[in-house]
Amino acid sequence: MNLKYMTQDEREKLYEEVWDYPLAEIAEKYEISEATMRKHLKRLKIPLPPRGYWQRIANGESVQKIDLPPVIGELKKYIRNYVIRFRTDIDEISDEELSSKVDLHLLREDTKKLIIEKCSNIKVANQLRNPHQLISKHKEEVPNRRKIEKGLKKSKTNTHLASLKSESKAILPIRVSKSNLNRAYRILDVMLKSLDELEGNVSVAFIDNQDIGHFVILYTSFQFELLEENNSLVLKILAKDWMSFRNSSRKENLEFKDTPKQPMENQLGKIIYQLFVIANNFFADYKMEERIEKREEEERERQRKLEKMRRGELEEVKQLTQAVADWDKARKIREFASDMELKLHNIKDDIKREKLSNWLKWARDKADWIDPLVEKDDELLGKKVSLFDQILQE
């Protein structure tokens, strides 16, 4: 478990451990000091048992736990899946189930129910109250942009032009007329707040003199912009499967428009739900790719081991054929020496016969050294280990 960043499930598990075991034991389990463990627990807002807790437990007394605080504010930086929770058996389910196109099939039932209920009850008020911070930033930046545009028209130097452009701050990509701006604010305000509640994330950037906005849901990033066509609002969303390492070009283009029967305000629930469905499917595809990649790697490893065994077997065969060849050489040398020894009786010169006898002894010694079935130590050639010993050593 990574104590710096974790899921809510892991946080809850750590919370249970803190109330089931002394802190010193937990710190030892995670191989850190007790003081460092306390710092992690404080940052993760996991309450510690009060003083005297373990003595009371030892005495058989019942002690009520301090509730684990919800994930809010700063804690969101360190905890994920505190609202949206995945099934715990994703890695065990069949390929067929993992590839299922049933909506939100990787999420737990309570999470699916939460998303459906939230999307079914989204309403856009007639007035903008307590706007999302990105809406407020947009409202603040619009007058500044108008001022910059006026400056650009008057600008006569590239230096002044660059200076004016650098003054722009990243804001939501809202590209609508002034008459539709307040309505756009109300729609996006509800959408951003709804995503916040569903553990989504929204970010903006100013790149190449253009505002770029992204929703991040279940590890999937959706680039979006709110436009106006013929006095009607159009929400364009591009979903890109950046996690995929097999189909990195996979994209989905979505477009939601005002219609006489369904203005944008009434489509928000359906839009957010569809984003979750796409994100769920992208993540399922990624998990399937990960599974396939793991299997292929296991197969490659199996083939590597098989090839290693094959090479080893070939080496064993090579050693065997060499041993047979050496044994045959030794046998022939001995036969040759025996035949040659018979000829020595015909030599009358004692000096010649002794010299030839010495040579025969030398030949038989070399035959023993060559013979793989004999262990022989030669003064010049060194020690030759017998084939028996070689097999037993292996």
Secondary structure, DSSP 8 states (H G I E B T S, - for coil): --SSSEEHHHHHHHHHHHHHS-HHHHHHHTTS-HHHHHHHHHHTT-----TTHHHHHHTT------------GGGGGTEESSSS-B-TTTTTS-HHHHT--STTTTB-HHHHHHHHHHHHT----SS--S--HHHHHHHHHHHHHHHHHHHHHH--SHHHHHHHHHT------EE--HHHHHHHHHHHHHHHHHHHHTT-EEEEEEETTEEEEEEEETTEEEEEEEEEETTEEEEEEEEE-TT-SS-TT-EEEEEEE--SSS-GGGGHHHHHHHHHHHHHHHHHHHHHHHHHHHHHHHHHHHHHHHHHHHHHHHHHHHHHHHHHHHHHHHHHHHHHHHHHHHHHTT---HHHHHHHHHHHHHHHHHHHHH-TTS-EEETTTEEE--HHHHHHH-
